[in-house]
Amino acid sequence: MASSVYLGLLKIVSGYVNETKAREVIGRQIAKCGATPETLDAESLKKIVHMVAGAAGLYVADAARRTDLAKKIAVLAGTEKPSPL
C-alpha cells in the first residue's frame, strides 16, 4: 500500500495535472531518491522536493499556480511552513 506521504503528494499534484500525469511525474522523481510509492517518506521527499515541483510545474501553464504547487509540495516535505489563514 502506498505511503501517506506518497498519497498526499499525489493528491497535491493531481490538483494541478491529471492523475495519470501526476503518477508519471512523481514516479520518475521518487526513483531518483531510491523510494517507491510504498516507501516514500518526508525525508526522502525532502531530497527531491524541487525536482518534483519543477517536473510537475512543466504541465502547469499559469506561473501563480506553479508557485502554489511548489509551496504545497514543500509544506508536505517539511521544508516550508504552511501559510497562516
C-alpha positions as CSV (number, residue, x, y, z in Angstrom):
1,M,0.0,0.0,0.0
2,A,1.2,3.5,-0.8
3,S,2.6,5.6,2.0
4,S,0.7,8.5,3.4
5,V,3.4,10.9,2.1
6,Y,3.0,9.5,-1.4
7,L,-0.8,9.7,-1.3
8,G,-0.5,13.3,0.0
9,L,1.9,14.2,-2.8
10,L,-0.3,12.5,-5.4
11,K,-3.4,14.5,-4.1
12,I,-1.5,17.8,-4.3
13,V,0.0,17.2,-7.8
14,S,-3.4,15.8,-9.1
15,G,-4.9,19.1,-8.1
16,Y,-2.9,20.7,-10.9
17,V,-2.5,18.0,-13.5
18,N,-4.5,14.9,-14.3
19,E,-3.9,11.9,-12.1
20,T,-2.2,9.8,-14.7
21,K,0.4,12.5,-15.5
22,A,0.8,13.1,-11.7
23,R,1.7,9.5,-11.1
24,E,4.2,9.6,-14.0
25,V,5.9,12.7,-12.8
26,I,6.1,11.5,-9.2
27,G,7.2,8.1,-10.2
28,R,10.1,9.4,-12.2
29,Q,11.2,11.8,-9.4
30,I,10.9,9.4,-6.5
31,A,13.1,6.9,-8.3
32,K,15.9,9.4,-8.0
33,C,16.0,9.1,-4.2
34,G,15.5,5.4,-4.2
35,A,12.0,5.5,-3.0
36,T,8.8,3.8,-4.2
37,P,5.2,4.7,-3.6
38,E,5.2,2.4,-0.6
39,T,8.4,3.7,0.9
40,L,8.3,7.4,0.2
41,D,8.6,9.4,3.5
42,A,9.1,13.0,4.3
43,E,12.9,12.6,4.5
44,S,13.0,11.1,1.0
45,L,10.7,13.8,-0.3
46,K,13.0,16.5,1.1
47,K,15.7,15.2,-1.2
48,I,13.6,15.7,-4.3
49,V,11.1,18.4,-3.4
50,H,12.4,20.8,-6.0
51,M,12.6,18.2,-8.7
52,V,9.0,17.1,-8.1
53,A,7.8,20.7,-8.1
54,G,9.8,21.5,-11.2
55,A,8.7,18.4,-13.2
56,A,5.1,18.8,-12.3
57,G,5.2,22.5,-13.0
58,L,6.1,21.8,-16.6
59,Y,2.5,20.9,-17.1
60,V,1.0,23.9,-15.3
61,A,0.8,27.0,-17.6
62,D,0.0,29.7,-15.0
63,A,3.0,30.9,-13.1
64,A,1.0,31.6,-9.9
65,R,-0.4,28.1,-9.9
66,R,3.1,26.7,-10.4
67,T,4.3,28.7,-7.3
68,D,1.3,27.5,-5.3
69,L,2.0,23.9,-6.3
70,A,5.7,24.2,-5.3
71,K,4.7,25.7,-1.9
72,K,2.2,22.9,-1.2
73,I,4.8,20.2,-2.0
74,A,7.4,22.0,0.2
75,V,4.9,22.1,3.1
76,L,4.3,18.4,2.7
77,A,8.0,17.7,2.7
78,G,8.5,19.9,5.8
79,T,10.9,22.3,4.0
80,E,8.4,25.2,4.3
81,K,5.9,26.2,6.9
82,P,2.2,26.4,5.9
83,S,0.8,29.9,5.3
84,P,-1.3,31.2,8.1
85,L,-5.0,31.5,7.3
